[in-house]
Amino acid sequence: MKEALDKLASIEGQESWVLPTRNVIGFGSEEEVFDALISVRPIRFIKVSEGAELSYSVVERCHKIGTEVICSEYVTIIGPWHKVSLSVRALLFPGKKTWGITLDKNITGGFFDEIAPLCDTLIFDSELTKDVPAGAVIDLNWMRLAPIREELRYLTDMAISHDKNSKIIGVKVYDSAPSSWLMAGWICNKLKVEPESGKKVANGVSVKSKEFTLDLVESNDTRILLEFKGKDAKIGQLTVGEGLITLEYSHEARKRVYLKRSRKELCLEYDAFGAPTGSYNESVKLGREILEYAS
Amino acid sequence: MGNPFVEGRVLSPPSTILVIFGASGDLTGRKLVPGCYNLFKDGYLPESFSIVGVSRTPLSDEAFREKLKDGVTKYSRSGIDEEWWKQFSSRIFYQPLDATKEADFIALRERLQRIGGDTIPNYLYYLAVSPSLFGEIAGKLKGADLIETPGGVRETRLIVEKPFGYDLETAQNLASSLYQSAKEEQLYRIDHYLGKETVQNILVFRFANGLFEPIWNRKYVDHIQISVAEDIGVENRGDYFDKAGIVRDFVQNHVFQMLSLLCIEPPNSLSDAEGIRNEKVKVLKSIKRLTPGLVQKHIVRAQYGKGLIKGLDVPAYRDEKGVAKDSTTETYIAMSLEIDNWRWSGVPIFLRVGKRLSKRISEISVHFKQAPLSLFRGRQVESLEQNVLRIQVQPKEGISLRVNSKPPGPRMRVEPVEMDFSYHSSFGIASPEAYERLLLDAMRGEATLFTRQDEIEEAWKILEPVFDSFEELPLYFYEAGSWGPKEAAELLKPYGVRWARL
């Protein structure tokens, strides 16, 4: 520990040293994500993992961006979780926000018990797990779904421009991704629909409330069908395929590009823009309710 | 029904083709394309984004890309990376166009359709051309069905660059010519000062800190200064500048925009573009109009003579290329103003803007009223400095607060010290170029940082009596490389204050 602190002090003593902009505690093997975060701004990065014996290492990692050199401190701590947690506390740079990033399927256990409480923000990916950790969380999956949410808005705009009294009475979400529950939850939340009943159907689940049905269907393709009721019954369809989102409504059709964004890109986007706006917590709650009807 | 899927602010813009008119000009090579390159590199642009450069010169796509590469190499804040450039430049195209020929606009439409393929991208037109061409280009675009009704399948928007008129009447005429083809909500009047991080930070700083808003008023603020100093002369714009002068070139737009942001009342929401712009207009409307008799007392007008900048001899304004030998155009202006509303009544606001001054610096300073000295009587303290909040806009962006402090030692003394916040040391990264933020906002349809026509007109209304009295105002001269004419200091004397040291 003393060696680690001495090494950090020697880095801080350098004339070119720039105050870390935040502490980031990383867990998991997503080195590409960690490297990306380190390279855009100076941070104190602490990578933690479980091991029998406590060990530390501290290195300085610098990246050249244009004419600027960005240097971050990269600390690795391995050991029993409680000891790791105590060590991390001593190394957090004071007065700066702390992020925790875990991109691991397992979101229970040592990291969550011992490290997550030290973090102001926790970044995870619900594509990997249906469990959502408590506290201030950023779900990369929520960010990943943003373009689809946006295109659903455009699709509905088309229906409204066609018929102002158009109303959505049915939704079918076809998807192979484990994250479709979150999309379904978001749709219910935005439509202000609380499922009143539901049942397991072939390859999925169907939920109902007054004058509204939502089907969540496991499928090889990714599609969302919106059923509109107005002057006439109309169907709007959003299809994701080969990097494109295609919208079809009545005789109008258009395509927009779907940004297939990696975890690295999403983390950088979060870094640049901060938390995405939206109704995440309510969508998670409703999405889970829908899933419960399937079990 | 309303659209239930509307969410908050959209982060990544939809598919867009940016069409730049005046593509062979300086702005395209220095700012627009390097700005887009950095946005692309940082992952902020949609996957289907293209640039189509338009101008009269016949050029191939390849030749246009080569020309732009030089600009990106020289002016990109992150330098140029061959791999990134290769990917980015494949999205750049060139279309020769004579703005007077309708057939050329039809050809442009066909080209845009081919580039868009089976997607329906938005079109964002950047008119980096003389304002005299705005109306004609917009009309031809409309005639070729390249400007569509807002809210349709494709959004079409126009970015226009200043000058927005020469006075109130010409500004109104310019707007009328654009309104024949586009609606106000499709017009994005760009003022690059509003894209600067520090200027955007004014609102955050005021409204996100409980500390400042309670004292942001006439009870605690003694006076405000806004200084915009340039060390360069008129460069190759002598012809234009000699007709416009510094008031039209800087005060009517950049300075009034900064002032209105600094002094606005809290808007309903920082994501409500119209709400913020409504409040800005209210500030401009509240600025006390100078009657012709008062102009002399409140304004100092001057022109630079020859001098020395960065160790080099520089010519007098009248010896610059494109400038009349007997020109009476001002290259420096100092003004005192007052905002006559509940919050600011009685707080003098001093503006000074000049070319060929000692250095390039833009700064807003808010000077707070002094603390009483009584507590320090009998000590070695003769005066207390005012607390000053300095918002540095360029070249280094940052904010500092001057506070009084006791220096170490056995004696009770008071010395001012600076509490500094600089973007680089706090966030560790350089601020993006102003144009990057503004281009991204225009693609997203986010209009907060663009100027609305009523703001333009109010700004001209404030300046009308000033222009009417120009001929009666003495024109002073100052040495290039100085801080302006000595008469500017006299302007502040009745208020018992001095210009901030820059």
Interface residues (C-beta under 8 A of the other chain):
Chain A: V18 L19 P20 T21 V40 R41 P42 I43 I65 G66 T67 E68 I70 A146 P147 R149 E150 L152 R153 Y154 T156 D157 M158 I160 S161 K164 N165 S166 K167 I168 K190 L191 K192 G243 L244 E252 R254 K255 R256 V257 Y258 L259 E265 L268 E269 A272 F273 P276 T277 G278 S279
Chain B: M1 G2 N3 P4 F5 V6 E7 G8 R9 V10 L11 S12 P14 S15 D42 G43 Y44 P46 E47 S48 S76 R77 S78 G79 D118 T119 I120 G151 G152 V153 H424 S425 S426 F427 G428 I429 A430
